[in-house]
Amino acid sequence: MKVALEGKTIVITGASSGIGAATARACVAAGMHCVINARRKDKLHLLAKELGENCIVVEGDVTEDGFNQHLLDESGDVYAIFANAGHGLNQSMIDCDMKQCKELFELNVFSAIELASLGAKQMVTNQSGHILLCASCLSKFATPKHGVYSASKSALEAMAKSMRMELKKDKMFVSTVHPIGTRTEFFDVSAVRSGKEESTFSSQSPSWLMQPPEKVANAVVRCLGRPKPEVWTSLPMRLISTSFSAFPKVASTIIQRFS
Ligand SMILES: NC(=O)c1ccc[n+]([C@@H]2O[C@H](COP(=O)([O-])OP(=O)(O)OC[C@H]3O[C@@H](n4cnc5c(N)ncnc54)[C@H](OP(=O)(O)O)[C@@H]3O)[C@@H](O)[C@H]2O)c1
């Protein structure tokens, strides 16, 4: 099925940098109206200036009580939502800081579910709409020290699977986005949250494992135009993660060897 995107409105959270900012650029280039959200007002306004009249800013923290409803109230008639705001955590389970774990789930899972749920209520009345949740390739498997992050992305994926079936009768689409390593602020933000000064993941990873955020953004726009359940930008990683689910013992051995 093909969807005409011209003139339709999308709300993108976590749009002050990385995948969210790149997706806002790609959506405006595809003729959509964008409502961009994050906490850093200055970065959002710079992006809005670049994107022109098809972009409005609603800054604020998506984990704050009542904010997601405010975001939708300010956005008008919304066709799509990309719940993309998220951060990582790099801590072994034995040393995990529960405050950090809860904050991660508040952002990566609960705020995304709340926004999707509130948005879906509006979309049901329109009998059309598309909700995209930013998961990760790590929603399919876990690596040492990223258990809480992987768990948050697996939770989102499970939620999306359920919503997809519930909302089909109302002509709505639900998709999850599964980036591999992407060159954004993500690794540095996660390092700081994990009590480290900076991350070396991005600079030390082989280039085939790292992609620019524009690659994810373009895949998201393709999915908006031709809805499908999952957005992947790496076929090898998609196949590897599917095999990992089927063969968990082999998966642990391989993952531990490369961690
Ligand atoms: N980079 C990767 O390798 C990778 C791989 C797989 C999945 N992902 C996922 O991709 C998504 C985007 O991450 P990214 O790589 O683009 O990293 P990023 O550049 O750090 O972007 C994260 C965005 O989330 C926003 N944000 C954080 N807390 C927020 C809050 N409480 N309320 C509203 N906005 C908030 C940040 O803006 P402010 O600080 O201005 O609020 C920023 O715009 C995340 O869900 C991440 O888990 C990333």
The ligand as an ORCA input file, in Angstrom:
! r2SCAN-3c Opt
* xyz 0 1
  N      22.741      5.928     17.845
  C      22.596      4.593     17.823
  O      23.557      3.828     17.589
  C      21.231      3.985     18.042
  C      21.067      2.614     17.737
  C      19.826      2.035     17.944
  C      18.759      2.797     18.401
  N      18.952      4.136     18.690
  C      17.802      4.897     19.202
  O      17.592      6.023     18.377
  C      16.884      7.034     19.107
  C      17.530      8.390     18.838
  O      18.847      8.376     19.328
  P      20.060      9.067     18.575
  O      21.013      8.013     18.200
  O      19.577     10.004     17.538
  O      20.737      9.836     19.809
  P      20.777     11.389     20.219
  O      21.443     12.160     19.149
  O      21.380     11.406     21.589
  O      19.244     11.802     20.282
  C      18.423     11.596     21.400
  C      17.355     12.650     21.362
  O      16.448     12.431     22.441
  C      16.183     13.703     23.060
  N      15.738     13.517     24.424
  C      16.414     12.928     25.451
  N      15.694     12.964     26.563
  C      14.530     13.579     26.249
  C      13.365     13.930     26.996
  N      13.255     13.611     28.297
  N      12.348     14.569     26.357
  C      12.447     14.882     25.049
  N      13.523     14.577     24.300
  C      14.546     13.938     24.894
  C      17.512     14.440     22.929
  O      17.344     15.850     22.958
  P      17.440     16.808     24.244
  O      18.667     16.399     25.002
  O      17.523     18.156     23.603
  O      16.164     16.608     24.986
  C      17.914     14.050     21.510
  O      17.280     14.894     20.577
  C      16.927      6.589     20.575
  O      15.671      6.048     20.933
  C      17.986      5.486     20.586
  O      17.745      4.538     21.589
  C      20.152      4.739     18.504
*
